[in-house]
Amino acid sequence: QVQLVESGGGLVQAGGSLRLSCAASGRTFSTSAMGWFRQAPGKEREFVAGFRWSTSNTYYADSVKGRFTISRDNAKNMVYLQMNSLKPEDTAVYYCGAQTTIPGTYDSWGPGTQVTVSS
């Protein structure tokens, strides 16, 4: 089992930046991919950014391309999400997720961190 813990959320003005961190522990070697998701009030959880450990490819939702960057530190089992040019519509709880059992399915989640962007 993999444990994930997010940090770095907070309140920021529109146009500002935040960096989220995700610390992974446990059976991290069993993860095939990791990513960031978000859920705004009244909306479904949506994919934000992700990567597969075996490749250098990264993937982004259209809504964040050019503003958000996902990165990782393999040695520290850390995943980051650098968020620039934040907009009020980026306000959400951000979750770190991992694919551990079924390829293509995120089945491990952190508790989430709140990001609020004021206009």
N, C-alpha and C positions, 0 to 999 in steps of 0.2 A: 504494500500500500504506500502511496505517496501522500505526504502532507504538504500543503501549500499555504503560505501566509503572505498576504499583500500588505504593503505600506506605502506611504507617500501621498495619500490623498489629502485634500484640503479645499479651502476656499480661495479662488483666484479671480481676478478681473479678466474680462474678455481681452484677448490679445496676449495674455500671459502664458506662462509655461509651468508645467509640473513634471516630475519624473516619478513614476510608480516603480516599485520594486516587488518582486515575488521571490520568496525564499522557499526552495524545495528541499524536502528531507525524506528519509525513509528509502524506499526502493526506487530511487531516482533512475537507476539504470534500466528500469522497466518502461520508462516513458519513451514514446516514439515521436511525439510532437507536443509542443506547448503553445499557448496563446493567451491573448487577452480578450475578454468579452465585457460588455457593459449592459446594464439594465436601468432604464429610466422609469420613473413612476408611471404606472399604467401601460407600460410597453413590455414586449417580450425581450428576453436576453438576446443580444446580437453580437456577432463576431466583430472584433476590431482589428486584431493583428495576430499573426502566428508564424511558426516555422517548424520544420522537422529537424531533429537533431542530426540526421545523417546527411543533410545537405546545407548549403549556404543560402538557400532560397527563403525569402520572407514573403508574407502575404498580408494584404491590407484591405479593409473595407474601403469602398470608393469615397465614403464620407470623410475619411481621415488621411487619405493618400497625400503625401507632400507635407503633412503637418505632424504626423506621429511616426516614431521610429521604434521598432522592437529590436532589442539586443539581448545578448546572453553572456554569461561568464561561466563557462563549463566547469572550471576548477572550483568555483564557489557555489555551483548549483543555483545560480541566480538568473532571473529573467527581468528585464527592464522594459518600461514603456515611456519613452520621452515624448511628451505632448507639448507642442508649440502652437502658437496662434489659436489658443483655445477660444471656443465659442460657447454661448449659453446653451446651445443644443448638445454640447458635449457633457452636460451635467447628467450624472448617473452614478450608480454603484459599479465599480470596475472589479472584475473577477479575473483571477489567474486560473487557467485550466490546463489539464494535461490529458493526453491520450495514453492509457496504460494497458488496456486489455484488447479492445477491438480497434484496429486501424481505422482512422477517420471518425472515431467517436470520442468526444471528451467525456471522461468518466471520473475525474478527480477535480475538486474545486476548492479554492480558498474561501474564506468567509466574506471577502470583498472589502473594498475601501471606497469611501464616498468622495466624489469629485464634484464640486459645485463651482460653476462659472457664472459670475455676476455680470450683468450688462452695464 
